[in-house]
Amino acid sequence: MATAHPNCAGTTVSDGRPLHAAALKFFWGPMDCGKSTMALQMNYNHARQGRRGLVLTRIDRSLGPRVTSRIGLAHDAIEVTDDLDLRALVHSRRAEGTSVDYLICDEACFYTVEHVEQMAELVDRDDVDVFAFGLATDFRSCLFPAAQRLFELADEVTRIQVEVLCWCGREGLLNARVVDGTVVREGQQVVIGDTADSAEVHYQVLCRRHHRTGDLGPRA
Ligand SMILES: [Zn+2]
């Protein structure tokens, strides 16, 4: 039986290993703020240290399960479907002899609340670090259910702000859904828009003031 650190006496997991400081971390921000880029950088940094991880995503912009960033980075990923159990995924990999030290969960705002519960359990029971990346709010400026649960459960929450700006120069905070040139406030929570500005449905990052007024700026 491993000796517990004096400061965490009794805090050993069921197999006797000392408690590892695994954590659930949520990184959030509007689109174009560099979330996927940071997710891939995180994966690279941990892999370089000899750690083994899984990269997961949901409804990425690209076809097929890949994490892609707008500056051109890409990585194959596991598609998170409603019925995927993240715990079972990790346990099956470990049963095959593959260690899983961490999960990179891109587009986590589109996961289910149950997936977030599974993330917390993986951290607490299996010593798996979980790094989740995603939007906080939808086009109406309301929290996605999974994002809300991440705010509630995460050990650390970090707002990513890589100077994504509204057209007015203020800090971009919210994603507006634009249909035929107009900001819409009703509709399904998840509608995938083409990222090209000419598409019928697209998203534009706005400051709170211009999200509230629906002002897309002089170029609109
Ligand atoms: Zn603005």
Residues whose N, C-alpha, C, O or C-beta is under 5 A from the ligand:
A	BS01	ZN	C166 W167 C168 R170 C207 H210
